[in-house]
Amino acid sequence: MSNSPITYVIALYIRLSTEDSKVGSFSIENQKSALHQYVDAMNGVKNVEVLEFIDNGYSGTNFERPAVQELLDQIREGKINCIVVKDFTRFGRNSIEVGYFIEMVFPLYGVRFISINDNFDSDTLHGDTGGINVAFKYLVSEFYSRDLSIKYKSAKYVKFRRGEYQSKLCPYGYRKGADGRMEPNEETAPNVQMIFELARDGYKPNEIVKALFERHIPTPAEYKAAHGFNGHDISRCCGIWSTSSVVHILDDERYTGTYIMGKREVAEVGGHRVRMKDESQWVKIPDHHQAIISRELFEQVQAQRPRFKCPKKNAKAYPLRGKVFCGCCGHAMPRVAKKNAAFFCRYTKVNESADCHGLTVTEAELERMLYEILSKQAQVILNVDNLANTGQLDIQIAQQAEYDKLIEGYLEQKRVLYEQLILKQITMEDYKSQKAAVDGELDRLREIHSNLKVRTTQMEMDEKSKNARTELAREVVGAGGLTAGLADTLIDRVYVYPNNQVEIVWKMKDFCMEAA
């Protein structure tokens, strides 16, 4: 094996989507084998390092893929010399985006692009981009991608209508049986039945939450964590159910044994945004699996539950909207709009032993406390900035200008020396000797000038930041109270503790300065 340093890095990009996995020729191993064989046969390339970038299970209709993003990052850093793919569609199925990379990005960074099956090698095209053949291949590829998506959806909905359960996860109260269908979980199904029975007896969701807490029934997330599924953060659960979890259970028709699928759809091909479909388009199959509650109980609960349809209107804006959290349990503190509006910790309402049980702070008092803190910080900033030595930047700029003149002077000396040599006023030996001395001094001056420029640039940025901070501090002092603008600019979150103690998470870190 040669001990020569690595001078040429080849990236093998491999992609397999969920649809491609059904076709053997597209498999990861087949792509790897074809690409490595091609690289081994490449002529004129020595001292090669081969890297593999693999996206398994990702669509080619967009570039939101981890391996391709890592590859592009390394290209920008100048670490890749050549990319090899099995065919164009492995790199991407969007002709505009792929064409942009092949025509603009890769040439800019000197990266060679090879598509084996398409007989495409950017080094052999001499500035061409493949012509009509490449364009036509991509047109076919995009139509194929859309057609594949439609066929995949059609096949999925056929399975829906046959009642073949698709989801990997079951709703609370169920588990997957040996045949892959849902079956009641003997540990949690009685809790679901109890929730419906309490609702039938007139309990509101928040009252059901209290009943669950008093019976020490773990939340769905806590139950999953106790059985090895750690997909949720349970650090803030504290054994207290959320009212939204109770409401979702009461709304879920699957507990009657009805199969429901196809409630949402992807907004566009290759995208990740989904939208809720009209209920008339859902797939519903009665008696698909064993029911936990009767249809009669479900309909009785639905009839008793109040249904509110909120009118579309702009929510009232207030300075601390979405910013107030309980410092004890970490949950958001909702605002109660009344004569004396207040924030309260609703989460621990059912737990009288919790530190934040009954924690409440009026909006006016919280805004007063926060503005008092902001005002003190603003005053500290104004005092510190007024004492700061603003003349240092001017000195740096003046020094940089002096070195500019010195450098220009030595460059002029070089020009004069060359003229003297051309006019035969000095010998070649004298020219080389004097030029070497001038170049040495130029190197020294340029290094000093470069260091000065870095320091000056940093000082200018610091000065701009200080001026913006000072201006904001003046705005705080002049506001006379907390405004929505100040809260949005300065405050990320406010944690409220008992005894009117607050902690601010700042948006502008340099606004929080220690008082002298």
Stockholm file with secondary structure:
# STOCKHOLM 1.0

chainA/1-516         MSNSPITYVIALYIRLSTEDSKVGSFSIENQKSALHQYVDAMNGVKNVEVLEFIDNGYSGTNFERPAVQELLDQIREGKINCIVVKDFTRFGRNSIEVGYFIEMVFPLYGVRFISINDNFDSDTLHGDTGGINVAFKYLVSEFYSRDLSIKYKSAKYVKFRRGEYQSKLCPYGYRKGADGRMEPNEETAPNVQMIFELARDGYKPNEIVKALFERHIPTPAEYKAAHGFNGHDISRCCGIWSTSSVVHILDDERYTGTYIMGKREVAEVGGHRVRMKDESQWVKIPDHHQAIISRELFEQVQAQRPRFKCPKKNAKAYPLRGKVFCGCCGHAMPRVAKKNAAFFCRYTKVNESADCHGLTVTEAELERMLYEILSKQAQVILNVDNLANTGQLDIQIAQQAEYDKLIEGYLEQKRVLYEQLILKQITMEDYKSQKAAVDGELDRLREIHSNLKVRTTQMEMDEKSKNARTELAREVVGAGGLTAGLADTLIDRVYVYPNNQVEIVWKMKDFCMEAA
#=GR chainA/1-516 SS CCCCCCCEEEEEEEEECTTGGGSGGGSHHHHHHHHHHHHHTCSSCCSEEEEEEEEESCCSSSSCCHHHHHHHHHHHTTCCSEEEESSHHHHCSCHHHHHHIIIIIHHHTTCEEEETTTTEEHHHHTTCCCHHHHHHHHHHHHHHHHHHHHHHHHHHHHHHHHTCCCCSSCCTTEEECTTSSEEECTTTHHHHHHHHHHHHTTCCHHHHHHHHHHTTCCCHHHHHHHTTCCCSCCTTTTTCCCHHHHHHHHHCGGGGTCEEECCEEESSTTCCCEEECCGGGSEEETTSSCCSSCHHHHHHHHHHSCCCCCCCCCCCCCTTTTTEEETTTCCBCCEECSTTCEEECCGGGGCTTSTTTTCEEEHHHHHHHHHHHHHHHHHHHHHHHHHSCTHHHHHHHHHHHHHHHHHHHHHHHHHHHHHHHHTTSSCHHHHHHHHHHHHHHHHHHHHHHHHHHHHHHHHHHHHHHHHHHHHHHHHHHHHCSCCHHHHHHHEEEEEEETTTEEEEEESSGGGCCCCC
#=GC SS_cons         CCCCCCCEEEEEEEEECTTGGGSGGGSHHHHHHHHHHHHHTCSSCCSEEEEEEEEESCCSSSSCCHHHHHHHHHHHTTCCSEEEESSHHHHCSCHHHHHHIIIIIHHHTTCEEEETTTTEEHHHHTTCCCHHHHHHHHHHHHHHHHHHHHHHHHHHHHHHHHTCCCCSSCCTTEEECTTSSEEECTTTHHHHHHHHHHHHTTCCHHHHHHHHHHTTCCCHHHHHHHTTCCCSCCTTTTTCCCHHHHHHHHHCGGGGTCEEECCEEESSTTCCCEEECCGGGSEEETTSSCCSSCHHHHHHHHHHSCCCCCCCCCCCCCTTTTTEEETTTCCBCCEECSTTCEEECCGGGGCTTSTTTTCEEEHHHHHHHHHHHHHHHHHHHHHHHHHSCTHHHHHHHHHHHHHHHHHHHHHHHHHHHHHHHHTTSSCHHHHHHHHHHHHHHHHHHHHHHHHHHHHHHHHHHHHHHHHHHHHHHHHHHHHCSCCHHHHHHHEEEEEEETTTEEEEEESSGGGCCCCC
//
